[in-house]
């Protein structure tokens, strides 16, 4: 097991379970990180990814449920399951159960890809 990836994965999960998504991104994403959504949208760069996340978080009205699995770690990668139920402005209540796969390079997340039904 790669201790660096395991530690990074545990840090990401711990921060996200505390609803500290922006802190997780700021500290754990590489500045040139790629963010790939299930519908094919791609965002490049930590600052742009954080701006996208902030816009999403600002639109959440109610957090009904947030469950985050322990990470599964493999050579150069880890994966986490996120299950959430949120009430979002202009959308209403929604439930999403997704897998996110993270690629790690030089101790930082260089790519995050989301898998969920769109």
N, C-alpha and C positions, 0 to 999 in steps of 0.2 A: 504494500500500500504506500502511496506517495503521501508522506506526512504533510508537506506543504499544501497540497490540494485538499487533503482531509481537513486541515486546520482552516483553510479559506472557506471551504464548504460549511463547516460548523459555524464560522463567524457569520456568513451570509444568512443561514437559517436562523440563528439567534437574533440578529438584528431585524429580520423580517417578521419574526414572531412577536417582536415588540413594536411592530408597525413603523420601524425606522428604515424604510425603503431608500430614501434619499441618502441617508448616512451610509447604508450598505453600498450604494452605487458610488458615492464619492470616494470611499476608502478601498473598495475591492475591484472596481472596474478599471481596466487599462484605458488610458486616454483615447486610444484608437479602437475601442470596443465596437463590435457590431451587435445590433439588437434586431432580431428577425421575428416578426409576428407570424401567427399561423396563417393569416391571409396573404402573406408575402411582403407586407410592408417592411422596409428596412430603414433603420436609423443608424447613422454612423457617428461615433464620437461620444465620449462620456458626457460632455456638457449637453449635447442634443438629447441624449437618452434621459438625462436628469430633468431637462425641461419638459419632455414628454410625460415623464412620471409625475412631475409636480402638477401639470395640467390635469392629469387623471385623478390624482389624490384630491385636488381642489374641488372636484366635481362629486366626490363621494358625500352623500348625506347621512347614511346609516351603514354601519358595519354590523351585519347580522351574524356572520360566521367567517372565521379565518383559521384554516387548518393547514399546517405546513409539515410535510413528512421530514424524517431524517434524510440526509443526503445519501445517495448511492454513488460511490467513488470508483473510478476506473482510471487507467493510465491517461492522464491529460484531460479528463472530463469528470464532471459529476452531474447528477440529475436530482431534481426535487419535484415532488408533487405539491401543488397549491390547490386548495379547494376553498372557494370564497362565495359568500352570498352578500351582496351589497345593494343598497339603494343608491342609484346614480342620477344626478340631476338630468332631466330631459330624457332619461331612458327608463327609469323605474327600477324595480327590484330585479336583480339578475343573479344567476348562479353560474359559476364557472369552475370546472375541474380540469386542471391542466398539468402537463409535465413540462418542465423547463430544463433544457440541457445546457450546461455551461462548459465552455472550453477554457482551459487555463494555460497561460504562457507567462513565464518569468514571474510567477507568483501573483498574477492578476487575471481577472476574467477578461478574455480577449473577444469572446463571442457568447451571446446568450440567444437561444432559439426556443420559441414557445410552441407547444403542440396542444391544440384544443379544437373542438368542433366550432366552426364559424357559421 
